[in-house]
Each structure stands twice: as structure tokens, then as C-alpha cells.
Amino acid sequence: MVILIQCKDRVGLVASIAGVMAQQGINIVSMREHVDTEAIRFFTRVVAEHHTDSGLLRELLQKALPEDAIISVNPEPEKKIILLVTKEYHCLSDILIRHHFKTLGASVQCVIGNHEVLKDICDRFEVPFYFIDHESRAKDEFEKNLLEVIRDHSYDYLVLAKFMRILSPQFVELFPTRIVNIHHSFLPAFIGANPYKQAYMRGVKLIGATAHFVTNDLDEGPIIEQQIIPINHTYTAADMVKAGKEIETAVLAKALKMLVEDRVFVYNNKTIVFE
């Protein structure tokens, strides 16, 4: 059993939670807490070994905690995800392999692509692929077609696995903290179609990647995971692209792991991640 709680901070919250659990005969296996002292906000992730009536437990916790408490008891153990892709295969292939060998912790419901390039790998892993051409459609029609496919499937998260399209505010607002994106670390220094070439010309010494929730502020949503790797003058622009793809794959995999294990809280434009 996993219990997630965030609420206004006050003295005695841990004792209140532990008291409710003890009264119900529930043994706490682990408990991680964090207090944002500026926001006066309390966050905790509790793992317990005893299964009980989740509705009753939530009701008892709600009575014992501040009125604004957001409580989730025993979330769905296996999350469902929909992947959106364009032409780059590195993040998609890593997720499909993990899905195939049941190490992802989530079930890939389908893949939606605005090019047909990646249909073959989806077919090999027997994952449904839907092609929606963005070039022959207006943006609102393209997104309408996306929604038609998405709504035909169950999902917890939409994952932009190198989906090279900017989604409209109207689309994003339909999925608050449900759309996950991955991008290289060169923004905002190197923008446009050739960031790695620009970075090569500047002699950049670090390559990184960021996984974040999508909001209407482009590439500025709450950050889930970031990593960097060192490079040096011996790297060509092509070497940098290869290194960039590898770290993007690793960062997205780590972010998805944190999400499917219910380790991520979102408050305002910030995340609390209990690794």
C-alpha cells in the first residue's frame, strides 16, 4: 500500500498520520517527508504492508489532517502511458524494450506519431501505432485527431518521447501534470534546428537533459529529473548528438520510474521527488 499526502504544514502531522495507521493496525514500512518552509507545505510518501479499506483510511486521514490535505491511498500499481513521437527512435525504443520485458512499471497503451518512420518498431513490439499527419491538417484539426485517439485508450500519462510539435494551450490544459516531455539541456542558450552544432562551435563542456511536466510556458514546466555528462574538445558535433541521445534516454527512463512508483509531488511550478 502506498499513501501520498500533501497539505499545509503544522506541528504533529507525522504523529497524526502514524496514529491513524496504528489505530487501523497498519504497519508502516517506510515514510519519507519533506516540508517546503517557504510555502509552509508538507509532503509525505508512506509505504505500508497491510491492505485495508482505502476509502475508510482516506476518510480517517482527512479528519486528522488540515482541511486542504490532498490524499491518495494505494494508487493504481501499474500506470498506463501513451507515447507521442516524431522520427527519433532512442527514447521510444528504450521504453518499448522495458515495456516488453515488464521492467517499465507501466503499460504502453499505444504510440501516436506525426510521421510513419517509427511504425515498424512499434509493430515489432506489438504496440498499436497511430499515424496522424500534421502537414496536411491545421493545428486545431491535428490536435482534435490526437484527442480522438487518446480518448479511445486508458492512460495516466502522455509521454512526449521526442515529439517535435508544440502543443496548444487548449490541448495542454486538458491534461494538467499528465504530459511529460524530454529535451536537451542547451535551451535557452542554443535554440533552433541545430543546437548541437551551435554547442560544438562554442566548445560546450557539459551535455544534459531535462524531463518535465508540460505547461503553457514552453519548456518551463515542473522538473522531474535532470542529469549531465562531461564532454571535451575531442567530441565532434556527431559525437555530441550521440551523447545527447543517450542522456535523454536515461533521464526520461528515470523520470518515468519516479512517476510510475508514485514518488513525484507537484506544487505550483515545482516538484518534490522522493527517490
N, C-alpha and C positions, 0 to 999 in steps of 0.2 A: 504494500500500500504506500502511495506517495501523497503527501499533503502539501499544498502550496498556499502560502498566506502572505498577503501584503496589506498593511494598514498604517494608520497614524501611530507613531511610536509613543510609548508611555512606560512607566515603571511596572514591572511584573508581568510582561507579556509572555515570556518564556514559562514562567511559573503557571500562568493561566492555561497555556496550551498543554503543558505537562500534566496539570491537574485534571483536565478533561480526559486526556488519554488514559490516565491512571484509573479514573472512575469507571471507564469503559473496559478496563482490563486489557488495554492495548500497550504492548511493549514497544518502546521507541528504539529503533536500531541505530539511527543517526539523525542528527539535527544540525543544520547549518543556518546561521543567522547573520544578517547584516543590517546596520542602521545607517541611513543617509542622514547625517546630523544637520545638514543644511535644509533638507526638505522635511525633516522630522518624520521620516518614513521607515517602517520596519518591514523586513523581508525574511522569510524563513522557508526552508525546504525540509520536510520531515519524512523519513522513511520508517515505516512501522511493519512489524512482522505479522500482525493479527488482522485478518479481514473482518470487517463489521459492516453494519448498515451505513453506507456512505452518506445518505440523506440525514440520518439521525446525528451522525458525527458532525456534519457540516452545521446543522442546526444548533448543536450544543456549543460548538466553537464560536458561532456567530453571536450567541448570547454572552459568551465570556470575553469577547474582544470588542474593540471600538466599532462603532456603527458603520464606519466606512470600510471595514475589512472585506477584502476580496479573497474568497476561499475556494480552493479546488481540491476535492478529495478523490484520490485514486483516478487520475486522468486516464484516458484510453491508453493502454500499454503500447500498442503499435500504431504509430501515426501513419497517415496516408498523405502522399505527396503527388503533385502534378508538376512535371518539368516543362519549362519553356526554353526552346533552343533556337539557334540560327544555323551556323555552319561549324563552329569549333566543337570538337569532339571530346576534349580532355576531361572536362567536368562530368559530362554526360556518361562517358564510358566508365569512369570510376564509380559513379552512383549505380549504374546498371549491374556492374560486377558485384558490388556489395549487396545489392538487392537480390541478385541471382543466388548468391551463397548465404543469404539470410543473415548478414552481418550489419546491415544498414540500420536495423531497428525500426524501419518504416517500410511501407509497401508503395511501390511506384504504380500509380493508377493508370497513367498514360503520359505520353510525351507529345507536346504540340510544337511544331516547327514552322517558321515562316519561309523555310527553304526545305527541299526534299533530300538534301545531302545526307542527313543522319537517319533516314528511314531504315536503311539496311541494317545498321547496328541494333536498332530497336526490334526489328523483325527477328534478328538472331537470338535476342533475349526474350522473344515472345511478349514484348510490351507494346500495347497499341500506340500507333503513331498517327497523328492527325496533321495534315499539311494545310496551312491557311496562308495563302499568298497575300502579302501586304502590298505588293506592287500594283495589283490590278484593282485595289479597293481603297476607298477613302479611309482615313484613320478611324472614324467612328464606326464604319461598317466592319473594318478589320477587328476592332475590339468587340463588337457585337458578336462576330463569329467566334472569337476566343471564348466569350462568356457562354455561348451555346454549348461548346464542348466541355468547358469547366463544370457547368451546372449538370451535365449528364453523369458526373462522377462524384464520388465522395472524396473529401480532401480535408486536411488540416493546414497544409501549407502549399503555396505556389512557389516553386524554386526557379529563378531565372539563371539557368546554367549556361551563361554566356548568350543570353537572349538580347540581341543587339537592337532593341527597339525601346524608345522612351514611351512609357505608358501614360495615358492622360490622367489628370487629377480625378476625373469622374470614375475612371476604372480603379485607380488606387484606393479611393475612398470606400469601395465595396469590400476591401479586404484589409482592414486595419491590423497591423502586426501579423499578417499572414503571407506577405510576399517577401521572399528572401533573395537578395542579389549578391553577386560576387564580382569584384572588379580589381584591377591592378592598382598599385599604390601611387602611381605617377600623377593622379589627379590632386589638386588642380594645376600643378606645375606644367605638365605636358598634356595638352588636350588635343583632340582631333584624331585623325585616322592613323597616325604613325607615332604613338607615344614612345615605343621602344627605340625607334630611330632617333627621336629627339633626345631621349635619355642617353643613348650611346654617344651622340655628338657632344653632350655635356659632361661625359665621364662619370655618370652616376655610379655610386659605390654600394648602394643598397637596392634590392628589389623586394617588394612586399605585395600583399593582397589584403583586401578587406571584405568580410561578409557582413551584411547589414540588412535590416528591415527597410523596405521601400516606403518612402513617404512622398509627399508632393514637392519636397525640397530635394532636387536631383542629387543623388549620391550623398545625402546628408542625414539619412535615417539612423535610428539607434544601432550602434555597432555590436555585433555578436562576437566576432573573432577577427583578429589581425595577427599577421606574422611577417617577419622579414628574413632575408638571407643576404649575406655579403657577396659581392662580386668584385672584380678588379679589372685592370686595363687589358687583360688578355681576352676578355669576353667580346665577341663580335655582337652586332645587333641581333643576329640569328640565335647566338648563344643566350642572349638576354631574353628573347622571346620564349625559348625552351624553358629557361629557369622560371620565367613568369608563369608559364602554364603549370609547371609542377607545383609552385607555391599556391596558385589559385585553387588547384585540385585539393591540396592538403587543407587549406583554410576552409573551403566550403564543406569538406568532409567533417572537419572538427565542429563547425557551426551546426551542421545537421545533427551530429551526435549530441550536442548540448540541447538542441531543441527537442529531439525525439525522447530524450531522457528527462524532459521537464526540468531543466536546470536554468532556464532563462526567464527572468522577470523584466518587464518593460515598465518604466515610469517616466512620463514626459518624453524627452528625446534621448533617454539613457537606458542602458541595460545593466542588470545585476546578474552575473553568471556564476553559479556555484559549480565549479569544475570538480 
